[in-house]
């Protein structure tokens, strides 16, 4: 799913084709696509790709936000990312929490898809997965990540600017997955289009639900009965063929 989105981004940016994960002539971390102005990376963070977004949504489910940068001298900083909707904060992640935020190099497939010769990804694990209804947006403190040995700080995203509106697309899917302190996990199942049935399962019995099979959209509350949480939801068409299988661990 992540790989498909990256290729879509490259097409949206009208980038020229490349055959390998290397910088094409005239392009670099400071100018990742033809037609863009070159950026002084010693002074500015440079170009960033945010996923998912309104233009490049996730398919059916998303619990991780990803920030892609073509430069490699990136470090995690200090600050918080807040997922908002019209009613206020939905959830918040601290960039100082290594269990929630990770920094890694891009793999070859990602670089091929983005048409980059280098880069990193920052992955932010959301405590509440994205809604299927949309309308959410990101606010982020300045300095959540840095570059150039800390001399360059990431800019703040604030004031409902619309700079990052992570979106999930599809007529069916899994939304708003969240774990409560009372030992329950709550989530929304949406059925429509090809998806006729959704089945909640747990391979190790760590999550229990009174009604595992759904033929209509529903808000579900399941019980978490083990510390090793391992469960998921599978979506089926009218013939019983699998359309999507979302396996979750805490």
C-alpha positions, 0 to 999 in steps of 0.5 A: 500500500505504501509503495503504490502511494509513492508511485502516485506521488511521483506521477503527480509531481510530473517527475521523469522516469528512472530505472534505478534508485539513483539521482538522475542528472540535474536532480539531488536532495536539494532538487528532487524533481525537474522543474523545482527550485534548488534549495540550500539544505544548509539553511532549509529543510527542503522538499518533503512528501507527506502521506497520506494526504487528500491528493494521495489517500490511504486505502481503507485503513491507516494508523501510521503517518509518514514523512518522506525527505530526500536528504539523509542527514535527518534526526528526530527532534523534540515536539508533538504532532496532534491529529485534529478534527472539527471538534478538537484534538483526536490524538497526540504523539510525542516525537521523543517517544521511540515507541511511536516515532521512528526514523529509517532510510528509504528502501530501494523500492521506495526510492525507485517509486519516488524517483529519488537516489536517497532519503529517509522516512519518519513514521508516526504511529497514531494512538487512534487510527484515521477516521473513514469520514475524513475532516482530520488535519495535522498540527505539528510543533516546530523542530519535531525533526532536524537536519544539518547537525541540528542547525535546520529545524522542521517548520510548524504546521498550525492554525488549520492551514490545511498543509496536511490533511491525512485521508482514507479512501474507499467505500469500505474500511476500518477506522478510529481504532483506539485502545481504552484504559478499561481494557477495550479496543474500539473501532469502526467497520464500514461496509459498502461497494464490493465489501459485503462482510467483515470478520473480526479475528484474533489468532492468539485469543487476545481480543474477544468480541461478542459478534465477530461477523458483520454484514452492516457498518458498525461501531465495535467494542472488543475486550483485550484479555492479554498483553500480547495483543494480536487481532485483525479484521478481514473484509470479504466480497459476496463470493467470500473472496478476501478484499482486505485483511488488516492485522493489528498488534499493540 
